[in-house]
Amino acid sequence: MRRPHEDALAAAAGDAANLAKAYRAYIALEEAGGDASRVQCMYERAVVSAPTDPVLWRRYTSYLDHTVKVRVMSAAAHARATRNCPTSGETWAGAHTRPLLRST
């Protein structure tokens, strides 16, 4: 089940667009499986491979905010996202509106 996704990641090495596509497919598989730790592991692998991809960071932080709901992990990921994507206004907005979402 996971082997084709691992093969797609290996084949996409060096091609940022195909690598992002392969990670999105793999993350979708893990999200469908419902194991939050596996999903988080895949997001971590993805952001290590593409640390300056603001879309990936927004998806990851959104997953942490709305599914995992552990403030310490979420806050750390938002901090990493803004450090790695300092020119992304949406990444900064997500980091600063996260505490507002928690209080409701």
KEVEX-602182 format. One line per 2 residues: number of its first residue (from 0); for each residue x, y, z of C-alpha. Coordinates in Angstrom, 2 decimals. Layout:
N
NUM	X:Y:Z ~ ...
//
This chain:
104
0	0.00:0.00:0.00 ~ 2.78:2.44:0.87
2	5.46:1.07:-1.49 ~ 4.11:2.90:-4.58
4	4.21:6.17:-2.65 ~ 7.77:5.57:-1.47
6	8.73:4.72:-5.06 ~ 7.09:7.94:-6.30
8	9.08:9.95:-3.73 ~ 12.32:8.30:-4.82
10	11.54:8.90:-8.49 ~ 10.72:12.57:-7.86
12	13.99:13.36:-6.07 ~ 15.39:16.60:-7.46
14	12.12:17.67:-9.08 ~ 10.35:19.98:-6.64
16	6.97:19.96:-8.39 ~ 6.79:16.17:-8.67
18	8.12:15.74:-5.14 ~ 5.40:18.01:-3.76
20	2.78:16.08:-5.73 ~ 4.11:12.74:-4.43
22	4.08:13.98:-0.83 ~ 0.52:15.31:-1.18
24	-0.65:11.90:-2.41 ~ 1.17:10.10:0.38
26	-0.17:12.48:3.01 ~ -3.70:11.98:1.66
28	-3.26:8.21:2.02 ~ -2.13:8.58:5.63
30	-4.92:11.05:6.44 ~ -7.47:8.56:5.07
32	-5.95:5.93:7.37 ~ -6.70:8.12:10.38
34	-3.44:7.56:12.29 ~ -2.43:11.05:13.40
36	1.15:10.05:14.19 ~ 1.66:8.64:10.68
38	0.18:11.79:9.15 ~ 2.43:13.99:11.25
40	5.44:11.88:10.28 ~ 4.64:12.34:6.59
42	4.23:16.09:6.99 ~ 7.57:16.23:8.80
44	9.25:14.32:5.98 ~ 7.65:16.66:3.47
46	8.72:19.89:5.17 ~ 12.27:18.58:5.52
48	12.31:17.94:1.77 ~ 10.63:21.25:0.86
50	11.17:23.62:3.80 ~ 10.30:26.77:1.85
52	6.94:25.58:0.49 ~ 4.34:27.81:2.17
54	1.38:25.74:0.94 ~ 2.81:22.63:2.55
56	3.43:24.47:5.80 ~ -0.13:25.88:5.82
58	-1.59:22.41:5.30 ~ 0.61:20.97:8.04
60	-0.15:23.69:10.57 ~ -3.85:23.49:9.74
62	-3.75:19.74:10.34 ~ -2.06:20.29:13.70
64	-4.48:23.08:14.65 ~ -7.69:21.31:13.70
66	-6.96:17.60:14.05 ~ -4.11:17.03:16.50
68	-4.97:20.04:18.68 ~ -1.81:20.00:20.81
70	-0.83:23.61:21.38 ~ 2.88:23.01:21.91
72	3.27:21.07:18.65 ~ 1.13:23.52:16.74
74	2.98:26.57:18.06 ~ 6.36:25.00:17.22
76	5.24:24.19:13.68 ~ 3.88:27.70:13.14
78	7.20:29.14:14.35 ~ 9.13:26.90:11.96
80	6.78:27.80:9.11 ~ 7.32:31.54:9.57
82	11.08:31.04:9.87 ~ 11.22:29.01:6.65
84	8.70:31.09:4.67 ~ 9.26:34.64:5.95
86	7.73:36.27:2.87 ~ 4.46:34.32:3.00
88	1.75:36.57:4.41 ~ -0.67:33.66:4.76
90	1.86:31.73:6.84 ~ 2.34:34.70:9.14
92	-1.42:35.27:9.36 ~ -1.98:31.63:10.30
94	0.65:31.86:13.03 ~ -0.94:34.97:14.51
96	-4.59:33.96:14.23 ~ -4.00:30.49:15.72
98	-4.34:31.74:19.31 ~ -7.60:33.45:18.38
100	-8.99:30.17:17.01 ~ -8.09:28.39:20.24
102	-10.04:30.79:22.44 ~ -13.37:30.19:20.68
//
